[in-house]
Amino acid sequence: MARAGQVGGTATAPRPTLPAPTSRGGQSTQTAPAAQEARQGGAAHRQVAVVTGAGSGIGRAVALALIAAGWTVVLAGRRAEALAETSRLAGPAGPDGPAIMTMPTDVTRPEQVDALFAAVHERFGQLDLLFNNAGTFGRAVPLEELEYDDWRAVVDVNLTGSFLCAQAAFRTMKAQEPQGGRIINNGSVSAHTPRPHSLAYTATKHAMTGLTKSLSLDGRPYHIACGQIDIGNAATEMTGRMQTGILQANGQMAVEPVMDATDVARTVVHMAALPLSANVQFATVMATNMPYIGRG
Ligand SMILES: NC(=O)c1ccc[n+]([C@@H]2O[C@H](COP(=O)([O-])OP(=O)(O)OC[C@H]3O[C@@H](n4cnc5c(N)ncnc54)[C@H](OP(=O)(O)O)[C@@H]3O)[C@@H](O)[C@H]2O)c1
């Protein structure tokens, strides 16, 4: 389907070194009126989402929940096999089955991010949602032992990667017809309060709040909404240490309560399904009894 509008003029063709996107399902033929209806009415049906870090944890849970809610979902992340597994978990493809595209992408690489959003534009002609989720905790070491490369690795993924994806999505949403869309950034309770030995992670998650606020403000003229979900202790690879014992502010080690990633996913789907005239600016979803509220 041809749609008016350019992808911001910066999208480049996928580089030869990039794995080609794979897709299945039959929802690449949306009509502009259908997209308009979905945007204005808030119905998720036929809308197109990009989820970064979709090969594991929260990204996988959110991708599966969006697919179950009728979204067409583009799965992005570095590991092609992990993305393929998310796609497999969505169930069998078919004319009425899920519409999914997988696109191996390193969000720290500008040319790969450009290729991702160019591929989305080419295949679907629209973008309604970016779940800006890819992230890394980095090495948990005392501040004085944090190497420059450790710092850079976390900043590159959590902040620069989030910026690159948000900018590419923003350009697409501004240029498309009908104009607009939604960006949901994955912050953290660490966007508010640090854990011990988490300087790079905490600094980048605080920075994510600035990204969210600026995107919200700069998106106003273009019907681009931006919100942030701040998660505490969803059971994923990243939070494995919380289930075995993790350093507390008082110096003790403690096992912390966790919650299921699907409970996060349900919140993201709710945020995503709102009409663009409404926005959940910030939402905190946390394991009820984790040591956060109450200073421990
Ligand atoms: N779990 C929690 O309780 C919790 C709490 C607060 C915030 N969060 C946030 O939730 C997000 C997801 O974390 P998770 O808990 O689901 O952990 P996870 O399973 O480790 O997920 C991290 C995801 O990020 C992707 N990723 C990392 N570097 C990337 C890169 N350079 N390019 C593209 N993708 C990259 C990984 O995929 P590849 O390795 O395939 O690239 C992976 O799928 C993170 O932003 C994290 O900060 C989680």
Ligand as a Chemical Component Dictionary entry (heavy atoms), coordinates in Angstrom:
data_LIG
# 
_chem_comp.id                   LIG 
_chem_comp.type                 NON-POLYMER 
_chem_comp.pdbx_formal_charge   0 
_chem_comp.three_letter_code    LIG 
# 
loop_
_chem_comp_atom.comp_id 
_chem_comp_atom.atom_id 
_chem_comp_atom.alt_atom_id 
_chem_comp_atom.type_symbol 
_chem_comp_atom.charge 
_chem_comp_atom.model_Cartn_x 
_chem_comp_atom.model_Cartn_y 
_chem_comp_atom.model_Cartn_z 
_chem_comp_atom.pdbx_ordinal 
LIG N1  N1  N 0  12.990 -6.563 34.651 1  
LIG C1  C1  C 0  12.804 -5.514 35.419 2  
LIG O1  O1  O 0  12.391 -5.620 36.582 3  
LIG C2  C2  C 0  13.066 -4.145 34.901 4  
LIG C3  C3  C 0  12.938 -3.081 35.788 5  
LIG C4  C4  C 0  13.114 -1.796 35.310 6  
LIG C5  C5  C 0  13.407 -1.568 33.982 7  
LIG N2  N2  N 1  13.544 -2.625 33.141 8  
LIG C6  C6  C 0  13.876 -2.355 31.754 9  
LIG O2  O2  O 0  13.204 -3.236 30.888 10 
LIG C7  C7  C 0  13.964 -3.358 29.673 11 
LIG C8  C8  C 0  14.044 -4.830 29.292 12 
LIG O3  O3  O 0  14.731 -5.527 30.308 13 
LIG P1  P1  P 0  14.388 -7.037 30.727 14 
LIG O4  O4  O 0  14.195 -7.037 32.192 15 
LIG O5  O5  O -1 13.350 -7.582 29.858 16 
LIG O6  O6  O 0  15.802 -7.744 30.493 17 
LIG P2  P2  P 0  16.365 -8.627 29.276 18 
LIG O7  O7  O 0  15.568 -9.861 29.135 19 
LIG O8  O8  O 0  17.818 -8.726 29.518 20 
LIG O9  O9  O 0  16.059 -7.718 28.003 21 
LIG C9  C9  C 0  16.934 -6.774 27.472 22 
LIG C10 C10 C 0  16.680 -6.737 25.975 23 
LIG O10 O10 O 0  17.406 -5.655 25.408 24 
LIG C11 C11 C 0  17.957 -6.095 24.190 25 
LIG N3  N3  N 0  19.174 -5.342 23.893 26 
LIG C12 C12 C 0  20.251 -5.151 24.681 27 
LIG N4  N4  N 0  21.186 -4.465 24.030 28 
LIG C13 C13 C 0  20.687 -4.215 22.797 29 
LIG C14 C14 C 0  21.173 -3.544 21.646 30 
LIG N5  N5  N 0  22.406 -2.986 21.624 31 
LIG N6  N6  N 0  20.391 -3.486 20.545 32 
LIG C15 C15 C 0  19.164 -4.045 20.543 33 
LIG N7  N7  N 0  18.644 -4.684 21.604 34 
LIG C16 C16 C 0  19.399 -4.772 22.709 35 
LIG C17 C17 C 0  18.256 -7.558 24.389 36 
LIG O11 O11 O 0  18.197 -8.266 23.156 37 
LIG P3  P3  P 0  19.515 -8.756 22.342 38 
LIG O12 O12 O 0  20.497 -9.249 23.357 39 
LIG O13 O13 O 0  18.994 -9.805 21.426 40 
LIG O14 O14 O 0  19.974 -7.538 21.606 41 
LIG C18 C18 C 0  17.129 -8.010 25.282 42 
LIG O15 O15 O 0  16.062 -8.557 24.552 43 
LIG C19 C19 C 0  15.303 -2.669 29.940 44 
LIG O16 O16 O 0  15.296 -1.370 29.379 45 
LIG C20 C20 C 0  15.345 -2.577 31.454 46 
LIG O17 O17 O 0  16.137 -1.515 31.910 47 
LIG C21 C21 C 0  13.397 -3.908 33.563 48 
# 
loop_
_chem_comp_bond.comp_id 
_chem_comp_bond.atom_id_1 
_chem_comp_bond.atom_id_2 
_chem_comp_bond.value_order 
_chem_comp_bond.pdbx_ordinal 
LIG N1  C1  SING 1  
LIG C1  O1  DOUB 2  
LIG C1  C2  SING 3  
LIG C2  C3  SING 4  
LIG C2  C21 DOUB 5  
LIG C3  C4  DOUB 6  
LIG C4  C5  SING 7  
LIG C5  N2  DOUB 8  
LIG N2  C6  SING 9  
LIG N2  C21 SING 10 
LIG C6  O2  SING 11 
LIG C6  C20 SING 12 
LIG O2  C7  SING 13 
LIG C7  C8  SING 14 
LIG C7  C19 SING 15 
LIG C8  O3  SING 16 
LIG O3  P1  SING 17 
LIG P1  O4  DOUB 18 
LIG P1  O5  SING 19 
LIG P1  O6  SING 20 
LIG O6  P2  SING 21 
LIG P2  O7  DOUB 22 
LIG P2  O8  SING 23 
LIG P2  O9  SING 24 
LIG O9  C9  SING 25 
LIG C9  C10 SING 26 
LIG C10 O10 SING 27 
LIG C10 C18 SING 28 
LIG O10 C11 SING 29 
LIG C11 N3  SING 30 
LIG C11 C17 SING 31 
LIG N3  C12 SING 32 
LIG N3  C16 SING 33 
LIG C12 N4  DOUB 34 
LIG N4  C13 SING 35 
LIG C13 C14 SING 36 
LIG C13 C16 DOUB 37 
LIG C14 N5  SING 38 
LIG C14 N6  DOUB 39 
LIG N6  C15 SING 40 
LIG C15 N7  DOUB 41 
LIG N7  C16 SING 42 
LIG C17 O11 SING 43 
LIG C17 C18 SING 44 
LIG O11 P3  SING 45 
LIG P3  O12 DOUB 46 
LIG P3  O13 SING 47 
LIG P3  O14 SING 48 
LIG C18 O15 SING 49 
LIG C19 O16 SING 50 
LIG C19 C20 SING 51 
LIG C20 O17 SING 52 
# 
